[in-house]
């Protein structure tokens, strides 16, 4: 049996036990134990979404081991759920994932915001780190992804310096053996118009060349006046099967988004609470139409190489080069200012041009072998990160945008010529890591362990004067133990570590270089799959300790490093009854600064979600979901942002090769605040109701 696995599974088939965002009810499933009832969801011309089987292998874990056999928490959102739930971006796709506080910074045209188990998570694409710096690239278009994986908790053993919350990894669509594709047209709220195509198959009769082409164009307004979210993605890929044991895939990606920043940083007085003239609506734009903009672009190339050495050993490598840039021209309400009796408040004016160049490589050797009574799945690998991000044309004037009436806007007060743009320090990361991990099976016992050593250097290149350099070595590990009972219950315990470099200095007179942020997680949980694969349950308790967390300091112009303690539990239940399926997720955590005892900011400590899907007759399907997001606080413990309950729905109909759907998020059109910076500062609105109609022709 060959070790190396395909870089991707067939369309809409990447789903895991416990982490899957939905379970099958669309197609008959057969395994050694049972044959489930067949459901004719669509006509013979269209294959129903295959959410099953449960045994799927996440690329984010690097080991060729199904999720239910790993003593760690991993969730996978597959292509089918992305489509059924009407996810417009990665943030939307994660809304029903336990342990993930997606959209915690509200409606934002810049990023896909998410906290995992109360802290930040690294952003990866195809197993390579994707985000360096901030607001300097295009968010990945979810249409180009086959699935989204979330590895929860510290993951430095696999990826080097990374955030304590874990890894959010996108898995790209790549060429398939069978000819097929789709054309997709969408029209929705705020005059959203999208047209896309996804086509794949063999190039020649021998099948040693495969291709895929993904293209999407969008023209859209948003819930904020004068803010657009236009863009396109063009992503061709080609796989060459050089031999029966060797395949090489080249994936190109070109993206460009144009528009404005949707986050207006409106004052607390007028959003979370009434201001001088009542509330400020979520549609309020405080910039200058025709001048404010947020334009970004990205060009990248990814190379995948897989080679089977023999029946037990294989090598694989992934390398990517990315070049991206962004131009920001923006106004916002001066932080900490409230509208006066006339509704006027000073505006901040802000400009910056950013660019990034990234080269990442990860190569590993993987083997499966028996040693006595033990069965091993071993990986030994090395990776390297080289990234540089730059800032220029920088202007930040707290009251340079003049007075602005937030209740009765009058535009045209622009005086950018009065300011002198400046260069900003460039930043660089160079990191090399070596790692080894082994998944060992001894009968029903699973032992999984790994160790890694990193050499990392982060540099801030001063415009004038001395550079700031952080040069560190770190050894991190993780280990887990699981017992797989014959009845499908698998309890486990695990331990994992993380570290992340910090650039800059603290606010003391000595200007000490910031220490790396470190942390560890202890976890205990249980996973269960019923014999007929119609029920999956995941439950986990976790305890995270974070040291040298960077937070706003008490020294003017500086920061300080404190710690954090986080503990909590999460639950997900998936159940299918013939034509009906339901998924329930719940998260309950306590996340506090260990110095002040304040809650960590921008974290909903309690979340619950419930998604249901029903198939009727042979053509109709209905989906409905409810999401509860608990309250959160700003920096320093206040103010408290109230909880909110939101409703989603979808309806679908298939006819021959056509598939028609209408999906809605925030069905009741709740106008709500998702976050506030600190007491008396600024706040942000969540996403208002969106309804999109979709028509897909599959061939």
C-alpha positions as CSV (number, residue, x, y, z in Angstrom):
1,X,0.0,0.0,0.0
2,X,1.4,3.3,-1.0
3,X,2.1,5.9,1.7
4,X,1.6,9.2,-0.2
5,X,-1.9,10.5,-0.4
6,X,-3.5,12.6,-3.1
7,X,-3.1,16.3,-2.7
8,X,-6.9,16.5,-2.7
9,X,-10.0,14.4,-2.6
10,X,-12.9,14.6,-5.1
11,X,-15.0,17.7,-5.1
12,X,-17.0,18.2,-1.9
13,X,-15.6,15.1,-0.2
14,X,-13.2,16.6,2.3
15,X,-14.9,16.2,5.6
16,X,-13.8,14.9,9.0
17,X,-15.3,13.3,11.9
18,X,-16.2,15.9,14.5
19,X,-14.8,18.7,12.6
20,X,-17.0,18.3,9.6
21,X,-19.5,21.1,9.1
22,X,-22.2,18.8,7.9
23,X,-22.9,15.1,7.7
24,X,-24.2,13.2,4.7
25,X,-27.7,12.7,3.9
26,X,-27.5,13.3,0.2
27,X,-26.2,10.0,-1.1
28,X,-26.0,6.3,-0.2
29,X,-23.0,5.3,1.9
30,X,-21.5,1.9,2.1
31,X,-18.9,0.5,4.4
32,X,-18.0,-2.8,5.9
33,X,-20.5,-2.5,8.6
34,X,-23.7,-1.3,6.9
35,X,-25.4,0.2,3.9
36,X,-27.3,3.4,4.6
37,X,-30.5,4.3,2.8
38,X,-30.0,5.9,-0.5
39,X,-31.3,9.4,-1.1
40,X,-32.1,10.6,-4.6
41,X,-31.5,14.3,-4.0
42,X,-30.9,15.3,-7.5
43,X,-31.5,14.0,-11.0
44,X,-29.3,11.4,-12.6
45,X,-27.4,14.2,-14.3
46,X,-26.0,15.6,-11.0
47,X,-24.2,13.7,-8.3
48,X,-25.4,14.6,-4.8
49,X,-22.9,16.1,-2.4
50,X,-20.8,13.4,-0.8
51,X,-20.3,14.5,2.8
52,X,-19.3,11.0,3.9
53,X,-17.3,8.9,4.7
54,X,-16.1,10.2,8.0
55,X,-12.5,8.9,7.7
56,X,-10.8,11.9,6.1
57,X,-7.2,13.0,6.5
58,X,-6.5,16.7,7.1
59,X,-3.5,18.2,5.3
60,X,-3.0,20.6,8.2
61,X,-1.8,17.8,10.4
62,X,0.9,16.6,7.9
63,X,0.5,13.0,9.1
64,X,-1.4,10.7,6.9
65,X,-3.9,9.8,9.7
66,X,-7.7,10.3,9.7
67,X,-9.1,12.9,12.2
68,X,-10.9,10.4,14.4
69,X,-7.6,8.6,15.0
70,X,-5.7,11.7,16.1
71,X,-5.5,12.7,19.8
72,X,-5.9,16.3,18.8
73,X,-8.8,18.6,17.9
74,X,-9.2,19.3,14.2
75,X,-12.2,20.6,12.3
76,X,-12.8,20.5,8.5
77,X,-15.3,22.6,6.7
78,X,-15.9,20.9,3.4
79,X,-16.9,22.3,0.0
80,X,-20.5,21.1,0.3
81,X,-21.1,23.0,3.5
82,X,-19.5,26.1,2.2
83,X,-21.9,26.1,-0.7
84,X,-25.0,25.0,1.3
85,X,-24.5,27.7,3.9
86,X,-23.9,30.4,1.3
87,X,-20.5,31.3,2.7
88,X,-19.1,34.3,0.9
89,X,-15.7,34.1,2.5
90,X,-13.6,32.0,5.0
91,X,-15.1,34.0,7.9
92,X,-18.6,32.9,6.9
93,X,-17.5,29.3,6.4
94,X,-16.3,29.1,10.0
95,X,-19.5,30.4,11.7
96,X,-20.7,26.9,12.7
97,X,-17.3,25.5,13.8
98,X,-16.9,24.8,17.5
99,X,-14.1,26.6,19.3
100,X,-13.9,29.3,16.6
101,X,-15.2,32.8,17.2
102,X,-15.5,33.8,13.5
103,X,-16.4,37.3,12.5
104,X,-15.5,38.7,15.9
105,X,-14.5,42.0,14.3
106,X,-17.8,42.2,12.4
107,X,-18.3,43.1,8.8
108,X,-15.0,43.8,7.2
109,X,-13.9,44.0,3.6
110,X,-10.2,43.6,4.6
111,X,-9.8,40.3,6.5
112,X,-11.4,37.1,7.6
113,X,-11.4,37.6,11.4
114,X,-11.5,34.6,13.8
115,X,-10.3,33.7,17.2
116,X,-9.7,30.0,18.0
117,X,-10.2,29.0,21.7
118,X,-9.9,32.7,22.7
119,X,-6.7,33.6,20.9
120,X,-5.3,34.3,17.5
121,X,-4.7,31.5,14.9
122,X,-2.2,31.5,12.1
123,X,-3.5,31.8,8.5
124,X,-2.1,29.2,6.1
125,X,-2.8,28.0,2.6
126,X,-1.9,24.5,1.5
127,X,0.2,24.1,4.7
128,X,2.3,27.2,4.2
129,X,2.0,30.4,6.2
130,X,0.1,33.1,4.2
131,X,-0.2,36.3,6.3
132,X,2.8,38.4,7.4
133,X,2.2,41.9,8.6
134,X,-1.3,43.3,8.3
135,X,-3.7,44.6,5.6
136,X,-1.2,44.1,2.8
137,X,-2.7,41.4,0.7
138,X,-6.0,40.0,-0.7
139,X,-8.0,37.7,1.4
140,X,-8.2,34.2,-0.1
141,X,-11.3,33.7,-2.2
142,X,-13.3,30.8,-0.7
143,X,-14.4,29.7,-4.2
144,X,-10.8,28.6,-5.0
145,X,-10.8,26.3,-1.9
146,X,-11.8,22.7,-1.6
147,X,-12.0,22.8,2.2
148,X,-11.0,24.8,5.3
149,X,-9.1,23.1,8.1
150,X,-8.8,24.3,11.7
151,X,-6.1,22.7,13.9
152,X,-6.9,23.9,17.4
153,X,-4.4,24.8,20.0
154,X,-0.6,25.3,19.7
155,X,1.0,24.0,16.6
156,X,4.6,25.1,16.6
157,X,5.8,21.5,16.5
158,X,4.4,21.3,12.9
159,X,4.8,24.9,11.7
160,X,7.4,26.8,13.8
161,X,6.5,30.2,15.2
162,X,2.8,30.4,15.1
163,X,-0.1,31.8,17.1
164,X,-1.3,30.0,20.2
165,X,-4.8,29.5,18.9
166,X,-3.7,27.1,16.2
167,X,-3.9,27.0,12.4
168,X,-6.6,27.9,9.9
169,X,-5.6,26.3,6.7
170,X,-7.2,26.6,3.3
171,X,-6.9,23.6,0.9
172,X,-6.8,24.7,-2.8
173,X,-8.8,23.1,-5.5
174,X,-6.5,21.2,-7.8
175,X,-6.9,19.1,-11.0
176,X,-9.0,16.0,-11.0
177,X,-8.9,12.9,-13.2
178,X,-12.5,13.1,-14.4
179,X,-13.7,15.9,-16.8
180,X,-16.2,18.2,-15.1
181,X,-17.0,21.7,-14.1
182,X,-19.6,24.3,-13.4
183,X,-20.7,27.8,-14.3
184,X,-22.1,29.9,-11.4
185,X,-24.1,33.1,-11.5
186,X,-25.0,35.0,-8.3
187,X,-27.1,38.0,-7.6
188,X,-27.8,39.3,-4.1
189,X,-28.2,42.0,-1.5
190,X,-26.4,45.3,-2.0
191,X,-26.4,44.7,-5.8
192,X,-23.9,41.8,-5.4
193,X,-23.1,40.3,-8.8
194,X,-20.8,37.3,-9.3
195,X,-20.0,35.1,-12.3
196,X,-17.6,32.2,-11.9
197,X,-16.4,29.1,-13.7
198,X,-14.6,26.0,-12.4
199,X,-13.6,23.3,-14.9
200,X,-11.2,20.4,-14.6
201,X,-10.1,17.1,-16.3
202,X,-7.4,15.4,-18.4
203,X,-5.5,17.4,-21.0
204,X,-4.6,14.3,-23.1
205,X,-5.8,10.8,-23.7
206,X,-3.1,9.2,-21.6
207,X,-4.2,11.2,-18.5
208,X,-0.7,12.1,-17.5
209,X,-1.6,15.8,-17.7
210,X,-4.5,17.2,-15.8
211,X,-5.7,20.7,-15.6
212,X,-8.1,23.0,-13.7
213,X,-9.2,26.5,-14.3
214,X,-11.0,28.6,-11.7
215,X,-12.1,32.2,-12.5
216,X,-14.5,34.5,-10.7
217,X,-15.5,38.1,-11.1
218,X,-17.5,40.2,-8.6
219,X,-19.1,43.6,-8.6
220,X,-20.7,44.5,-5.3
221,X,-21.8,47.3,-3.1
222,X,-21.9,46.7,0.7
223,X,-24.0,47.6,3.7
224,X,-21.8,50.7,4.2
225,X,-22.6,53.7,1.9
226,X,-19.9,54.3,-0.8
227,X,-18.0,51.1,0.1
228,X,-17.6,48.6,-2.7
229,X,-16.2,45.1,-2.7
230,X,-15.3,44.4,-6.3
231,X,-12.7,41.8,-7.3
232,X,-11.6,38.9,-9.4
233,X,-9.6,35.7,-9.0
234,X,-7.9,33.7,-11.8
235,X,-6.4,30.4,-10.7
236,X,-5.2,27.9,-13.3
237,X,-3.3,24.7,-12.3
238,X,-1.7,21.8,-14.1
239,X,-0.7,18.4,-12.8
240,X,2.0,16.3,-14.6
241,X,2.1,12.6,-13.7
242,X,5.7,12.1,-14.7
243,X,5.6,8.4,-13.7
244,X,3.3,6.2,-11.8
245,X,5.2,7.3,-8.6
246,X,5.8,11.0,-9.3
247,X,3.4,13.9,-9.8
248,X,4.1,17.6,-10.0
249,X,1.5,20.3,-9.8
250,X,1.8,24.0,-10.5
251,X,-0.9,26.3,-9.2
252,X,-1.0,29.9,-10.1
253,X,-3.2,32.5,-8.4
254,X,-4.0,36.0,-9.4
255,X,-6.3,38.1,-7.3
256,X,-7.3,41.7,-7.3
257,X,-9.9,43.4,-5.0
258,X,-10.9,47.1,-5.2
259,X,-13.1,49.1,-3.0
260,X,-13.0,50.8,0.4
261,X,-12.6,49.8,4.0
262,X,-15.9,48.9,5.5
263,X,-14.7,49.4,9.1
264,X,-15.5,53.0,10.0
265,X,-14.4,52.9,13.7
266,X,-17.6,54.7,14.8
267,X,-17.7,56.1,18.4
268,X,-19.2,54.1,21.2
269,X,-21.6,57.0,21.9
270,X,-23.9,56.5,18.9
271,X,-23.4,52.7,18.3
272,X,-23.2,50.7,21.5
273,X,-25.2,53.4,23.3
274,X,-27.1,56.6,22.2
275,X,-25.0,59.6,21.2
276,X,-25.9,63.3,21.2
277,X,-28.5,62.7,18.5
278,X,-29.3,59.0,18.9
279,X,-27.8,56.1,17.1
280,X,-25.5,56.1,14.1
281,X,-26.6,53.6,11.5
282,X,-24.4,50.7,10.2
283,X,-24.6,52.3,6.8
284,X,-22.6,55.4,7.8
285,X,-19.6,56.2,5.7
286,X,-17.2,58.7,7.3
287,X,-14.7,58.9,4.5
288,X,-14.6,60.9,1.3
289,X,-16.3,59.3,-1.7
290,X,-14.0,59.1,-4.7
291,X,-10.9,59.4,-2.5
292,X,-11.1,56.7,0.2
293,X,-10.0,53.4,-1.2
294,X,-8.5,50.0,-0.3
295,X,-7.1,48.4,-3.4
296,X,-5.1,45.2,-3.1
297,X,-3.6,42.6,-5.5
298,X,-1.7,39.3,-5.2
299,X,0.2,37.1,-7.6
300,X,1.5,33.8,-6.4
301,X,2.7,30.5,-7.6
302,X,2.7,27.2,-5.7
303,X,4.5,24.0,-6.6
304,X,3.6,20.6,-5.2
305,X,5.9,17.6,-5.7
306,X,5.1,14.1,-4.6
307,X,7.2,11.0,-5.2
308,X,6.7,7.5,-4.0
309,X,10.1,5.9,-3.1
310,X,8.7,2.4,-2.6
311,X,5.6,0.8,-1.1
312,X,6.3,2.2,2.4
313,X,8.2,5.5,1.9
314,X,7.4,8.7,0.0
315,X,8.7,12.3,-0.2
316,X,6.6,15.4,-0.8
317,X,7.4,19.1,-1.0
318,X,5.4,22.3,-1.3
319,X,6.9,25.7,-2.2
320,X,5.2,29.0,-2.8
321,X,6.2,32.5,-3.8
322,X,3.8,35.4,-3.2
323,X,4.0,39.0,-4.2
324,X,1.2,41.3,-2.9
325,X,0.5,44.9,-2.4
326,X,-2.3,47.2,-1.0
327,X,-3.0,50.9,-1.2
328,X,-5.1,52.4,1.7
329,X,-6.7,55.8,1.7
330,X,-9.0,56.1,4.7
331,X,-10.8,58.3,7.2
332,X,-12.3,57.2,10.5
333,X,-13.7,59.0,13.6
334,X,-10.9,60.0,15.9
335,X,-10.6,57.3,18.5
336,X,-12.0,58.3,21.9
337,X,-14.0,61.3,20.6
338,X,-17.8,61.6,21.0
339,X,-20.1,63.6,18.7
340,X,-20.8,67.1,20.2
341,X,-24.3,68.5,20.5
342,X,-24.3,69.2,16.7
343,X,-23.3,65.6,15.9
344,X,-19.8,66.7,14.9
345,X,-16.6,64.8,15.7
346,X,-13.0,65.1,14.4
347,X,-11.9,62.7,11.7
348,X,-8.6,60.9,11.4
349,X,-7.0,60.7,8.0
350,X,-4.8,57.8,7.1
351,X,-2.8,56.7,4.1
352,X,-0.3,53.8,3.6
353,X,1.1,51.7,0.7
354,X,2.1,48.2,1.6
355,X,3.9,45.4,-0.2
356,X,5.0,41.8,0.7
357,X,7.3,39.3,-0.8
358,X,7.1,35.7,0.6
359,X,9.0,32.5,-0.2
360,X,8.0,29.4,1.8
361,X,9.1,25.8,1.4
362,X,8.1,22.7,3.4
363,X,9.5,19.2,2.5
364,X,9.1,15.9,4.3
365,X,9.7,12.2,4.1
366,X,6.9,10.0,5.2
367,X,6.9,6.3,6.0
368,X,4.6,3.6,7.2
369,X,6.2,0.5,8.8
370,X,5.8,-2.1,11.5
371,X,8.2,-2.5,14.3
372,X,7.4,-5.5,16.6
373,X,3.8,-5.0,17.7
374,X,3.8,-1.4,16.8
375,X,2.5,0.3,13.6
376,X,4.2,3.6,12.7
377,X,3.4,6.5,10.5
378,X,6.5,8.6,10.6
379,X,7.4,12.0,9.1
380,X,10.7,13.8,9.1
381,X,10.8,17.3,7.6
382,X,12.3,20.7,7.2
383,X,10.7,24.0,6.3
384,X,11.9,27.6,5.6
385,X,10.1,30.9,5.8
386,X,11.4,34.1,4.1
387,X,9.1,37.1,4.1
388,X,9.5,40.9,3.8
389,X,6.8,43.5,4.2
390,X,7.2,47.2,3.5
391,X,5.2,50.4,4.3
392,X,5.6,53.7,2.5
393,X,3.5,56.9,1.8
394,X,2.4,56.8,5.4
395,X,0.2,59.5,6.9
396,X,-1.6,59.4,10.2
397,X,-3.2,62.6,11.4
398,X,-5.6,62.1,14.3
399,X,-7.7,65.2,13.5
400,X,-6.5,65.9,10.0
401,X,-9.8,65.0,8.3
402,X,-11.6,67.9,9.8
403,X,-14.9,67.9,11.7
404,X,-17.6,65.5,10.4
405,X,-21.3,65.3,11.2
406,X,-21.9,61.6,11.8
407,X,-25.7,62.1,11.7
408,X,-26.0,64.3,8.6
409,X,-22.8,63.7,6.6
410,X,-21.5,66.5,4.4
411,X,-18.6,65.3,2.2
412,X,-15.9,67.3,0.4
413,X,-13.7,68.4,3.3
414,X,-10.4,67.0,2.0
415,X,-7.0,68.6,2.5
416,X,-4.4,65.8,2.0
417,X,-1.8,68.2,0.5
418,X,-1.2,69.6,4.0
419,X,0.5,66.4,5.1
420,X,4.0,65.0,4.5
421,X,3.9,61.2,3.8
422,X,6.7,59.2,5.4
423,X,8.4,55.9,4.9
424,X,8.0,53.3,7.6
425,X,10.4,50.5,8.8
426,X,10.4,47.4,6.7
427,X,10.1,44.0,8.4
428,X,11.6,40.6,7.7
429,X,11.3,37.1,8.9
430,X,13.7,34.3,8.2
431,X,13.1,30.9,9.9
432,X,14.4,27.4,9.4
433,X,12.8,24.5,11.2
434,X,13.5,20.7,11.5
435,X,10.8,18.4,12.8
436,X,10.0,14.8,13.4
437,X,6.6,13.2,14.3
438,X,5.4,9.7,14.7
439,X,1.9,8.2,15.0
440,X,2.2,4.9,16.7
441,X,-0.6,2.2,16.9
442,X,-0.3,-0.6,19.5
443,X,-3.5,-2.5,19.1
444,X,-6.2,-0.2,20.3
445,X,-3.8,2.3,21.7
446,X,-2.6,5.4,19.7
447,X,0.5,7.3,20.7
448,X,1.3,10.4,18.7
449,X,4.3,12.6,19.4
450,X,6.6,15.1,17.7
451,X,9.5,17.4,18.3
452,X,10.8,20.4,16.4
453,X,13.7,22.9,16.6
454,X,13.6,26.4,15.0
455,X,16.1,29.0,14.2
456,X,14.3,32.3,13.7
457,X,15.3,35.9,13.1
458,X,12.8,38.8,12.9
459,X,14.0,42.2,11.9
460,X,12.5,45.6,11.8
461,X,14.6,47.7,9.4
462,X,14.7,51.3,10.6
463,X,14.3,54.1,8.1
464,X,17.1,55.8,10.0
465,X,19.2,54.6,13.0
466,X,19.6,51.1,14.2
467,X,17.5,48.1,13.2
468,X,15.6,46.1,15.8
469,X,16.5,42.4,15.7
470,X,15.0,39.4,17.5
471,X,17.1,36.3,17.1
472,X,15.8,33.2,18.8
473,X,16.0,29.4,18.9
474,X,13.2,27.3,20.1
475,X,12.3,23.7,20.7
476,X,8.7,22.8,20.8
477,X,6.8,19.6,20.9
478,X,3.4,17.9,21.2
479,X,2.2,14.5,22.4
480,X,-1.1,12.7,22.6
481,X,-2.5,9.4,23.8
482,X,-5.7,7.8,22.6
483,X,-7.6,4.5,23.3
484,X,-10.0,3.3,20.6
485,X,-12.7,1.1,22.1
486,X,-14.5,-1.4,19.8
487,X,-17.8,0.5,20.3
488,X,-16.5,3.6,18.5
489,X,-15.6,5.6,21.6
490,X,-12.1,7.0,21.6
491,X,-11.0,9.1,24.7
492,X,-7.7,10.9,24.4
493,X,-5.3,13.4,26.2
494,X,-2.7,15.6,24.6
495,X,-0.2,18.4,25.2
496,X,1.2,21.0,22.7
497,X,3.5,24.0,22.7
498,X,3.8,27.2,20.7
499,X,6.0,30.2,20.3
500,X,5.7,33.4,18.3
501,X,8.3,36.1,17.7
502,X,7.6,39.8,18.5
503,X,9.2,42.8,17.0
504,X,9.7,46.1,18.7
505,X,10.4,47.3,22.2
506,X,8.6,47.9,25.4
507,X,7.7,51.3,26.9
508,X,10.5,51.4,29.5
509,X,13.4,53.8,29.4
510,X,15.7,50.9,28.6
511,X,13.6,50.1,25.5
512,X,13.9,46.3,26.0
513,X,13.3,44.1,23.0
514,X,10.1,42.2,23.2
515,X,10.3,38.6,24.2
516,X,8.7,35.8,22.1
517,X,5.2,34.9,23.1
518,X,5.0,31.3,24.3
519,X,2.4,29.0,25.5
520,X,1.1,25.5,26.0
521,X,-2.2,23.6,26.0
522,X,-3.4,20.5,27.8
523,X,-6.4,18.8,26.4
524,X,-8.6,15.9,27.2
525,X,-11.4,14.8,25.0
526,X,-13.5,12.0,23.5
527,X,-14.5,11.2,19.9
528,X,-17.2,8.8,18.9
529,X,-18.4,7.4,15.6
530,X,-21.5,5.1,15.5
531,X,-21.2,1.8,13.7
532,X,-23.5,2.9,10.9
533,X,-21.6,6.3,10.7
534,X,-24.9,8.2,11.2
535,X,-23.7,9.8,14.5
536,X,-20.5,11.6,15.3
537,X,-19.7,13.3,18.6
538,X,-16.7,15.3,19.7
539,X,-16.1,16.8,23.1
540,X,-12.9,18.4,24.4
541,X,-11.7,20.2,27.5
542,X,-8.6,22.4,27.1
543,X,-6.4,24.5,29.4
544,X,-4.1,27.1,27.7
545,X,-1.4,29.1,29.4
546,X,0.2,32.0,27.5
547,X,3.3,34.0,28.5
548,X,4.6,37.3,27.2
549,X,1.5,38.2,25.5
550,X,1.8,41.7,23.9
551,X,-0.9,44.1,25.1
552,X,-1.3,47.9,25.4
553,X,1.1,49.2,28.0
554,X,0.6,51.7,30.8
555,X,3.7,53.6,29.5
556,X,2.8,56.2,26.9
557,X,3.8,55.1,23.4
558,X,4.8,51.6,24.7
559,X,3.5,48.1,25.2
560,X,3.8,45.6,27.9
561,X,4.0,41.8,28.0
562,X,1.7,39.9,30.3
563,X,0.3,36.4,30.4
564,X,-3.1,34.8,29.8
565,X,-5.0,31.8,31.2
566,X,-7.7,30.2,29.1
567,X,-9.7,27.1,29.8
568,X,-13.0,25.7,28.5
569,X,-14.7,23.0,26.6
570,X,-16.3,22.5,23.3
571,X,-18.8,20.0,21.9
572,X,-20.1,19.1,18.4
573,X,-22.8,16.5,17.6
574,X,-23.7,15.4,14.1
575,X,-26.7,13.1,13.5
576,X,-28.4,11.9,10.4
577,X,-31.9,10.4,10.2
578,X,-32.6,9.3,6.7
579,X,-33.5,12.5,4.9
580,X,-32.7,14.9,7.8
581,X,-29.4,15.9,9.3
582,X,-28.6,18.1,12.3
583,X,-25.4,19.6,13.6
584,X,-25.0,21.1,17.1
585,X,-21.9,23.0,18.3
586,X,-21.2,24.6,21.7
587,X,-18.2,26.4,23.1
588,X,-17.7,27.6,26.7
589,X,-14.4,29.2,27.7
590,X,-12.9,31.5,30.3
591,X,-10.1,33.7,28.8
592,X,-8.4,36.2,31.2
593,X,-5.3,38.3,31.5
594,X,-3.3,36.7,34.4
595,X,-2.0,40.0,35.5
596,X,-5.2,42.1,35.7
597,X,-7.8,39.4,35.8
598,X,-9.6,41.1,33.0
599,X,-11.3,39.2,30.3
600,X,-9.3,39.0,27.0
601,X,-10.8,41.4,24.5
602,X,-12.9,40.6,21.4
603,X,-13.6,37.0,22.6
604,X,-17.1,35.6,23.0
605,X,-16.7,33.2,25.8
606,X,-19.9,31.3,25.0
607,X,-21.2,30.3,21.6
608,X,-23.8,27.9,20.3
609,X,-24.9,27.0,16.8
610,X,-27.4,24.6,15.3
611,X,-27.6,23.8,11.6
612,X,-30.2,21.6,10.0
613,X,-30.8,20.3,6.5
614,X,-33.8,18.4,5.1
615,X,-34.2,16.7,1.7
616,X,-37.7,16.5,0.3
617,X,-38.8,14.4,-2.6
618,X,-36.0,14.1,-5.2
619,X,-35.2,17.7,-6.0
620,X,-35.8,20.0,-3.0
621,X,-33.5,20.7,0.0
622,X,-33.9,23.1,2.9
623,X,-31.4,24.4,5.4
624,X,-31.8,26.5,8.5
625,X,-29.4,27.5,11.3
626,X,-29.3,29.6,14.4
627,X,-26.2,31.1,16.0
628,X,-25.8,32.4,19.5
629,X,-22.7,34.6,20.1
630,X,-22.1,35.6,23.7
631,X,-21.0,38.9,25.0
632,X,-17.4,40.2,24.8
633,X,-15.4,43.0,26.1
634,X,-12.9,45.6,24.9
635,X,-9.3,46.1,25.9
636,X,-9.0,46.7,29.7
637,X,-12.2,44.8,30.4
638,X,-14.8,47.2,29.0
639,X,-17.2,48.0,27.7
640,X,-19.4,44.9,27.5
641,X,-20.7,44.2,24.0
642,X,-24.1,42.3,24.3
643,X,-24.7,38.8,23.0
644,X,-26.7,38.3,19.8
645,X,-28.7,35.5,18.2
646,X,-28.7,35.3,14.4
647,X,-30.7,33.1,12.0
648,X,-29.6,31.7,8.6
649,X,-31.5,29.8,6.0
650,X,-31.3,28.3,2.5
651,X,-33.5,26.6,-0.1
652,X,-32.3,24.6,-3.0
653,X,-33.8,22.9,-6.1
654,X,-32.1,20.8,-8.7
655,X,-33.3,20.1,-12.3
656,X,-31.2,18.1,-14.7
657,X,-27.8,19.7,-14.7
658,X,-29.1,22.9,-13.0
659,X,-28.9,23.7,-9.3
660,X,-30.7,26.7,-8.0
661,X,-30.4,28.0,-4.4
662,X,-31.3,31.0,-2.3
663,X,-29.3,31.6,0.9
664,X,-29.7,34.1,3.6
665,X,-27.6,35.2,6.6
666,X,-28.9,37.2,9.5
667,X,-32.4,36.6,8.3
668,X,-34.0,38.9,10.8
669,X,-31.7,41.8,9.8
670,X,-30.3,42.3,13.3
671,X,-28.3,45.5,13.5
672,X,-25.7,44.7,16.2
673,X,-22.3,45.6,17.5
674,X,-19.6,42.9,17.4
675,X,-16.7,44.7,19.2
676,X,-15.6,47.8,20.9
677,X,-11.9,48.8,21.3
678,X,-12.0,50.0,24.9
679,X,-14.2,52.0,27.2
680,X,-15.3,55.3,25.4
681,X,-13.5,54.4,22.2
682,X,-14.7,53.0,18.9
683,X,-17.0,50.1,17.9
684,X,-17.9,48.0,14.9
685,X,-21.1,46.6,13.4
686,X,-21.7,43.1,12.4
687,X,-23.0,42.0,9.0
688,X,-26.6,42.9,8.2
689,X,-29.0,40.6,6.3
690,X,-27.6,39.3,3.1
691,X,-29.7,37.2,0.6
692,X,-28.1,35.7,-2.5
693,X,-29.7,33.8,-5.4
694,X,-27.5,31.3,-7.2
695,X,-27.8,29.4,-10.4
696,X,-25.2,26.7,-11.2
697,X,-24.9,24.6,-14.4
698,X,-22.8,21.5,-13.8
699,X,-21.3,19.4,-16.6
